[in-house]
Amino acid sequence: MISFFRRIFSSKLGLFLTLCFVGLIAIAFATADVSSSGTFGGVTGSGTAAKVGDSKLTTAELSQSVNNAFRGEQRENTGLDLKTYINGGGFDDVLERLINSFAIADFGMKYGMTAGKRLVDGEIASIPAFQGADGQFSEENFRRAMQQQGLNETQLRDDFARNLLADQLLTAAGFGAAVPQKLVVPYASLLLESREGQIATIPSVAFIENVQPAKAAVEAFYAKNASRYTIPERRTIRYALFDKSRFNDKIKPTEKEIAGYYKLNKARYSASETRNLTQIIVPTEAAAKALVDKINAGTSIEQAARSVGLSAAEVGSINKADFIDSASQAVADAAFAAPSGAIAGPAQSALGWHIVKVKAIKQIPGRTLDQVRTEIVSELTRSKIDEAIADLTIRLEDEFADGASLDDIAKAEQLKVEETPALLANGQNPDDQNYKPIPEMQRILPTAFAVDEDSDPQIVEIIPGQQYAAIDVSNITEAAPPPLAKIEQLVTRDYMLDQGSKKAKTVADKIAKAVSNGTSLSKAVADAGVKLPRPERISSTRAELAQQSQKGQVPAPISLMFSMAQGTAKALAAPRDQGWFVVVLDKLNRGDASKRDDLLKATRTQFKQVIGNEYTSQFVNAMKADIGVERNEKALTALKNQLLGGN
């Protein structure tokens, strides 16, 4: 059902959140280090594509964003080329998304809203690419990812700040949208509607003559339909894999480092104590004292907590330092001064007043250097190897930037260079359907298809902190159709199907007209003058149509039947010149959802989302009107022509 209503309200609404919210993070990774200054003018790094309030969107920023968005689409649709993407609205969508993001941020700042540094830091730290093996933010990974993507930290932070402002502003805009019952019932009833009809198939092969077509005709057909056979851009990639195992037998900590590590972490190896604790936190000291009295009178801490509508929290086994961090110094002092089985407190923290029960105490004896030597050696070795692989990747990137080739690096580091055949962006080899790329290629391809032909070799992280690839694009084969001689058999077949499809259309139109004039479909097919398959009866409901639509499995004739008037017939082309269908709608059974609370509720929820999106869309339009948006149409036209390969 959701898919059904999304189709009804597609246009701008279905894409709105992508354009104005989710896309902001992608923009942070799509834009390279470009200047945001400049005046209206030509297509240069300092040219201004649009002024949005007090901000300027540069042509370089827009160009990079369009190219990055195109690469992302191309990975999903390998047959897509930049010209088709731009002519299909990709350029305008990216421009609108960028203008929206700038407008939201300028509007928020104009009226006193901010996204502070700590908030931005938190968002950045949550990005998996910036995290280490322990799941925590890694400055090293952050810098490496920034360098690999060619990102400027200031601009990255600005993009995150705009995203956070959008979150604050847009969430409220569509909240609480109301939907009248009179609007909900008719649309909910549509899902109960069913239709019955017939389909006649008029295949192209029924009209193909068993005669080899003229070569000139095939050549003309190929020239006219070359885009059907165009092979997308392919790239030949040279790569050398390496990982941190190369340091396993080369890096060992010294005795001085081992002793220093032990001394630095003396507290960790000294005698210590952990306690198994359970606690209750209440807002006032008086309430805490009352609960302590109740517990001391014989009530368990769990029962005491339940008596005031709370629950006792199991802290578990914890040392004093960690308990100080999670509670406070006063609470930890009280808990670690009480004997096993006793109640400590009340003591105060920022959360309130704590009552703590000491369930058990465990004494951990200290360990000597000899006792922990193996453990320290393992930790130091792991740390030094991690540092060595990080230093190696940074050094290789610097050497590539200074002009070193992949072969130079491979020779110096004793790496084996491999080369792929010319691959599509998804890793397929159009010349060998059985070709299977190495698993690492999944991480290599996005970078290989993002760099320019004359770019330096790149370091690609395969497994964060563990495995890497040094890559170079040795050849780029532009998107183009293959020579006719190579696919002549395929083109000849398609030409013959095209000719047969034209004849099939004439027959389909004749059958549809006859049915519309009162002739039965079976008689109209029999009178067509050519042997055709018998018509089939079909029936379906809109609910089934919606379910199939979510899976992308709706046959075109079924979709057509749900857009026709009862008693009518229509002709429909089959894909790839396979023929034509004649669809007849015999009966339409309307539904009534007035007593189906489940459908009414689901439909109302969907409408709230759609209407909320519309409110949000109108709010963004109002923000743009408030701060002002001025597009440099001359620069935009020039940039679009440049991307399309024009002057």
N, C-alpha and C positions, 0 to 999 in steps of 0.2 A: 504493500500500500504506500509506503514511504516513497518508493521509486516512482509509483504512478503519479503521486502529487508533485514530485520533483519535476516530472516531465511537463505537467500542466503549468508549473510556475518556473520554468527553467530560466530563460533570458538572463538578466543581470542578477536576479535574486539568488539563484542557485550557486553563482560564482562569487557572491559578494564577500563572504568571509575570507575566501581564498585571496581575493584581490586586496582586501583592506586589513587583514589581520595575520593569517598564517604566513602569507608571503613575505612578511617583514623579516622574519628570521632568514628565509632563503636569500633575501636581498643582501643580508650581511655577508653571506658567503659568495654572492654572485658578483659583487662589485669589487674592482681592483682598486689600487691606491691611486685615486684621482683627485684632482683639486676641485673644490666646490666654488671657487671664485671664477670670475670671468664676466664678459659682457655678451650680449646677444651678438651672434656672428656665425662664422662658418663651423664646419664639423671638425673641431679640434678638441683637445683635452680641456681647454679653458672655455669652449663655447657653451652657451647656456641654452638648454632645450626648453626650460620653463622656469618661471619665477613663481614660487608658492609662498605667499606671505613674505617673510623676510629671508626665506631660504631660496637657494638656486639649485636646480637639477641640471648637471652638466651633460653635454652630449656624450662625453666619454663614459660617464656613469651609466647613462641609458644604453649606449651601445654594448657595453660589457654585460649589462643585465639581460638584454635581449639575446645575446649570444649564449649566455649561460642557461637561460630558460629554454632556448632552442635545443641545446645539448641534452638537457634533461628530458625534453619531449622525444628527442631522437632515440634515446636509449630505450624508450617504451615502444616507439614506432620507427623501426629502422628504415622504412621507406620514405620518411619525411626529409625534405630538403629545406634549406633556409628560405628560399623564395616562396615555397608553398606555405611555410609557417608564417611568414610575414603577411602574405596576401590573405591568409586565413584569419587574420586579426591578432596574431601573436604580438606584433610590435605595439599595437594600440593597447592591448591588455597589459603589457608590462609597463607602458607609459602611464596608464591610468592607475595601476597599482602603486607606482612610485609617487605619483602626484598625491594620491590619497594618503599615503604614509607620511609624506611631508606636511600635508595640510592638517592632519590630525595632531601631529606634534606641535606645529606652530600655533594652532588654536588652543591646545592645552597650555602651552607656555604663556600665551597672550593673557589667559585668565588665571594665571598663578599656579598651574599644576607643574609638578616636576617628577622626574624619575631619578632619585638620588644615586650616588656612586655605589653605596652598599647594595641597593636593590639591583643595579646593573651587574655588580660583581656576583651576586647570587645567581642571576640568570646565566651568566657566562660559566660559572662553576658547575651548573647543572648539565652542560652540553657534554655528552659522552666522549666526543673527540678530544676534549680538554682534560679528561680525567686519567689518572694513572691506574695501575693494576689494582690498587686498593680502593678504587671507586671515588677517591678524593681528587680535588682540583690539582692539576700538575702544571706548574709554571713552565716546565720544560716542554710538555706536550702542547701547551697553549702557544708558546713561541714557535715551536716547530710547525704546528698546523697553520699559524698565521703566515709563516714564511712560505710554506708549500702552496698556499692558496693566493699568495701575493696580496694579503690583506693589510690594511692600515688600522692599527688599534683604535685610534681616535674615531675613525669612521665606523668601525665595528661597534664601538660603544654607543655612538649616536644612533645606529640602527636599532640596537637593543633598547635604548631609551625611548625611541619612537614606538617600538612594539609595546613597551610597558604603558606608555601614555594611551595607546589605542585600547589596551586591555581595560584601563580605568574608564575611558570615555564610552566605548562601544558596548560594554557589558550592560550598562544601565539603559542605553537607548532602546533596546528591544525587549526589555524586561516587562513582564506583566501585560503583554498584548492580549486584548479581549476579543472573542470571536462570537458573533450572534448565532443562536441556535438555528435560525432560518437559513443561515449560510452552511452550517455543518450538515444538516440532514440531507439535502440534495446530493452533496458530494459523497457522503458516506453511502448513500443508496446506490451510487454508481458502481460500487464494488460488488453489489449483489446482482447487478444487471448481467444477463446472459444473452448470447446471440447464436443463431443457427443459420447456416448457409451452405454454399457449395463452392468448390474450386475446380476449374478446368485448367489443365496444363497444356500449353501449346509449345512443345520443345523446338528449338532451332534445328536440331538434327533431322527433324521430319522434313525439312525443306532444303537440305544440303544435297546437291547433285554429286554423283560419284565421278567428278571430272576435276583434274588438277587445274587450279586457277592460274591465270596468266601471271608471269613473274612481275610484270610492271604493276599489276593491280596489288600484289602483295607488297611490293616496295612502296607504293603510294600509301597503303594502309599503315605500314610500319612508320613512315615519315610523319603521318598524321597522329599516330598513337604512341610515339616514342616514349612518352612519360610512363606508359603502362609497363614498360620493360626496363626503366631506369634502375640501375643498381646504385644504392646509396653510397655515400662517401666511404671509402675503405682506407685503413691505415696499416702499414707494416711496422711492427713494433719490435725493437731490439731491447732485450732486458737481461739483467744479471741479478739473481736472487742472492741474498745473504742474510744471516741471522746471528743472534748473539752466541750461538754455540761455537762460533769461530774463536771465541775467547776462553772457552772452558779450560783448556790446558795451558793457557798463557798467563792467566791472572791468578795470583795467590797473594793473600795478605801477609805482610811482614810481621815479625814478632812485636815490633814497636807498635804497629797498627792494632794488633790484637790486644796488647796491654793497654793501649790508649782507649780502645773501645770499652774494655772492661772498667777502666777508671771512670770514663764518661757516664757509664750506665751502672755505677756502683749501687745506686738505690734499687735498681731492678734485681740485682743479685744478692742484696743484703737480706737478712731475716725480715720477714714481713708477716702480716696478719690479714686475713679476709674474714668477713662476717656475712652470714646469711640473714638478711633483714626483710621485714615486712613493715609497711608504714601506712598511716592515715594522714591526710593533709586537710585541715579545716581552716576556715577564714579568720577565726578570732581565737585569742588566747583563752578566753572564758570557756568557749566550746571545747577546746582541746583539754583543759583541766577537767571538765565534766566527764569527758570520755576516759581520761586516765583514771579517774576515781571509779568509774564503772568497771574498767578492766581490772584494776587492783582488787575490786570486790568479787572477782571471780568470772566475769564475762570475758569470753575470748575476744581478741582484737578484731576478728572477722565479724562476730556478732555485734560488737560495739559499733563497728562501721555501718552495718546494715540498719541498726536502730535509728540512725540519723540520715538514712537514705544514701549512704556512701558505700564504697567497697575498699577493702584493704588491698594495697598494691604490693605484689611480690617484687622486691628489689633484687633478690637473689644474692649470690656470693659477690662481694665487692670489697675493694680495699679502701682505706680512708681517703686517699688522694682523689680517687674517682668519685667517691661519695660527696666530697667537698664540691667537686665540679657540678654534680647533678643536684645538690641540695644547697648547703652553705657550711661555712666553718663551724658555726654554732651547733647545727644539727649533727654534723659528723663527730664533733667533740663529744656530744652527749651519747651518741650511738656507740662510739668506740670506747667509752668509759664504763658503760654498763656491763654487768656480767651476763653470761649466757642464760637465756630464758627470761631476762628482765625487760621491763618497759623503760625506754629512755624518752626524755622530753616531758612536757612540750618544749620545742625549740623552734626558732623562726628562720624562714628563708624568704626569698622573694615570692614564692608561691603561696605562703601561708604558714600555719603552725603545724609542725610535724610531731606525730607520736610514733615511735619506732620500737618494734619488738625485735630483740636479738635472739634469733632462733638457734644459731650455732656459731662457734668460733673455730677458725682453722689457723694454726700456726705453721708458717712456711719457713724452714730453716734457710740460712744463708748458704751460698754456693761459692766455692773458690774458683780461681781462674782456671785451674786444671779441670775442674768439674764441668765448666761451661765452654771450654776451648773449642770443641767440635761445633757447638751451636754458634759461637762467635765467628769462627772461620767460615761457616756456611753463610751467615748473614753478610759478612764483609765481602765474601766472594760474589754473592748475588748482587750486592750494591755496586761493587766495582765493575762488574760485567755490564750492569744496566747503564752505568755512567760511561763505560767504554763504547757501547753500541750507540748511545746518544751522541757522544763526541764524534764518532765515526760518521754518522749521518750528517751532522752539521758541517764537518770538514769536507765531506764529499760535495755537499751543496755549494759550499764556498768555492771549491775547485771547479765545479761545473760553471759557476758564475764567472770565474776568472778565465774561462775558455777551454778547460779540459774536456776531452771527448770521453764517450763511454768506453772506448777501447783503451784509452790512457788509464782510466780508473781501474778497469778490469785487469789490466796487466800489473798495475802497482799493487792491487789488493788481492791478486790471484783469484779472480772471479771468472766464472764461465758465462760467456755471452750467448744467448739464444735469440733466434729471430722467428717471428710468426709469419704465416702467409698474410696476404692483405685481408684484414678482418673488418666486419661491420662493427658498429658501436656496441652491439649486443654480444660480440665474440664469435659470431657465425662466419664461416667461410663460404661465400656463395659459389665458389668453384668446387667445393668438396662438402657435400651435405653430411658426411660421416665424421668430419673434423670435430674434435672436442678440445677446447682450450684448457690449459692447466687451471686448477681451482684459483690460483693466485691472480689469474687474469681478471677475475671479477672486480678486484680492487685496482688493477692497473688500468683497465679500459677507460674509466671516467677521466682520469688524468691525461691519458694518451690522446683522447679525443677533445680535450679542452685546450691543449697547447697549440700555438701557431707552428707553421712548418719550419721556421727558422729558430724556434725556441731552444734554449739550452736543455741538456738532459735533466731529468727530474728524479728525485728520490720519492718513492711511494711507500707509505706504511702499509704493510700487509696485515700483520698482527701487531697491535699497539705494543710498542716497547720490545718486541721480540723479533719480528721478521720484516725485511724491507726488500725493495727492488729498485735498482738503478735502471731507468728506462730512457729510451730515445726513439723518436718517430723517424724512421729512415725513409719512408715514402708515403705520400698521400695521393690516393687515387680519387679524383673528384667524381662526384655522382654523375653518371652518364649511362645511356643505354649501350648494351654490347653491340658489336657488329652484327648486321642482319644474318650473315652467313653462319654465325655461331648459334643462332636461335631460329633459323628459317623454318624449321618444322613446326615450332610452337607458334610463330607468327602466321604461318599458312593456316594452321588449325583455327586460330583466332579470327582470321579474315573470313574463313568459311562460316564460322559461327555467327559473325557479324552480318554476313549476307543472309544467312538463314533467319537471324533474329528480325531483320527488316521484313521479311516475308511473313514471319510468325506474328509480327505486330499487326499487319494488315488483316490477318485471319482473326486475331484476338479482338480487334476493334469491330469487326463484322459480327462476331459472336455476341459481344457486349451489347451492340446496338439491337440485335435480334431479341435478346432477352429483355431489354428495356421496353421493347414493343410488344411483349407478351408471350414470346416463344419460350418454351422450357429450355433450360441449359442443355439437357441431354440431346434434345432435337437440334438445337443450334450447333452443337458440336458434330452431330451426325451429318448435318447439312453443309459442313465446312469444305467438303471436297477433298479432304486428306485424312489419312488414318491417324487418329489422335487417341491418347489415353482416356478412359472413361472418367467423368467428373467424380469428385470425392465430396462426401458430406462432412462438414466440420461444425463443431460447437465449442464454445468456451465462455468463461465468465471474466469480468474485469479483474476479479481477485486473482484468477489464474494468470491473466495477462501481466498483472503487476509482479507476481512471483517469478514468472519467466523473464520479465524485463530486468529484474535485479541480477539475474544470472546471464543476461545478454543472449537469451535463447528464444526470443519471440520471432516466429516466422513472419516475413513481410506480409503475406496474404492475410494472416490473422490480424495483424495491426490494422491493415486496410479495412477489414470487415468491421472493426470497431469505430471507424470514422465515416461509415456510410449510412444512408437513409434506407429504411426497410423497403424491399421491393426493387432495389436498384442493382445495377451490375457495373463493374469497372474493370478496366484492363490494367495490369501491373507488370512491369519489366522484371524478369528474373536477373540475378546478378551475373556479371561476366558474359553477357550475350547468350545465356543458356536458353533463352526463350521468353515466353510471356505467360501470365496467369490471367484468367478471368474470374473475378470474385463476385459472388451473388449473395446478398443478404436476404434470406427468406423470412426470418422472424426475429423480433427484438422483444425480449422479456424484461421489463423494467423491474428494478428492485425497490424495496422499502425498508430502510434502516431505522425507521422512527422508534422501533422497540428494541433495537440492538444496541444496548448501552456500551458494549465493548467497542463496536465500530465507531460509535459517536465519540467516545472518549479518545480513541486513537486518532480520529480525523481532527478533532478539536486540537489535540496536541500538535499535530502536523501543521495545522493552520496557524497556531500560535508562533511556531518557528518561522513560517513563511512571512507572516505579518510582522513579526519581530525583526526579521531581516530587512523588510521594506522600511520599517521605522529607522533602522540603522543606516540603510542606504540614504534615506532622506536627511538624516542627521549629518552624514558625511558631506552631502551636497550643500547643506546649510553652512557647515564649517568652511568649505571652500569658498562659498559666497562671502562669508564674513571676513576672511583674511585676504581673499583675492588670489586668483590664479591667472597668470598670463603666459600663454604658450607662444613659443617662437616658431611659427608655422614654417618659415623659410628654413630654419635649421633642422626642424623635424623632417621636412620633405627631403632635404639634402642628405640627412643621415639615413633615412629609409632607402633612398636611391643608392647610397654608398653600400649599404648592407646587401642590396639586391644585385650589386655588381655594376651599377650604372655610374655615371659621372656626377 
